[in-house]
Amino acid sequence: MFTRLINLLKNDTENWEKNKNYFREMDIPSKTALLNEGEISKYMYFIKKGCLRMWFNNDGKDITFQFFFENQAVASIESFYYKIPGIMNLQSIEPSTLVLLHRDAFEELGKSYPELKEDFFEIMLKRLSNYSNLFLSRIKDTPRKRYEVLLKEHPEIVQRVPQHYIASYLGITPISLSRIRNRI
């Protein structure tokens, strides 16, 4: 989405100078909180380099919900779009380079470029699909099967994300994940 958006804006040479000011690049260290539960999401983040995770607290347990890598856009979608307090936390796992787009700028750009709203809708559908797959996997698949699917479909997670976050994402303990990894 980000590359398409930037190309769209750059091709509009008449408005590029104004529009480019909507974007701010930021380098952050690992374990940086970008959004905390209960806050209203003000930014959409485009990942140039690094890895982020979305998670929530369930009775003191840290539950990882999704990982995001280079060339992906991330925000607490519901909070960003509806301007309501979010239920998720967003945190960097690795040192990361992000490009930030404020919600007000997003709305301004959406008025001039309807394609942006289409891309946002596509992101929402993709996230809904991911959430549905995760939910169904937790119901129908064994922990070993969930790990095998993760290895096959998302090897970057296994290569770049600490094991305790992977275990949380799979809905198992780090000890169970270690046992599964030793058997494969």
HELIX and SHEET records of a PDB file:
HELIX    1   1 PHE A    2  ASN A   11  1                                  10    
HELIX    2   2 TRP A   16  ASN A   19  1                                   4    
HELIX    3   3 LYS A   20  TYR A   22  5                                   3    
HELIX    4   4 ILE A   77  TYR A   82  1                                   6    
HELIX    5   5 ARG A  103  SER A  112  1                                  10    
HELIX    6   6 PRO A  114  LYS A  140  1                                  27    
HELIX    7   7 PRO A  143  GLU A  153  1                                  11    
HELIX    8   8 PRO A  155  ARG A  160  1                                   6    
HELIX    9   9 GLN A  163  LEU A  170  1                                   8    
HELIX   10  10 PRO A  174  ARG A  183  1                                  10    
SHEET    1   A 4 PHE A  23  ILE A  28  0                                        
SHEET    2   A 4 SER A  96  HIS A 102 -1                                        
SHEET    3   A 4 TYR A  43  LYS A  49 -1                                        
SHEET    4   A 4 ALA A  73  VAL A  74 -1                                        
SHEET    1   B 4 ALA A  33  LEU A  35  0                                        
SHEET    2   B 4 ASN A  89  SER A  92 -1                                        
SHEET    3   B 4 LEU A  52  ASN A  58 -1                                        
SHEET    4   B 4 LYS A  61  PHE A  68 -1                                        
END                                                                             
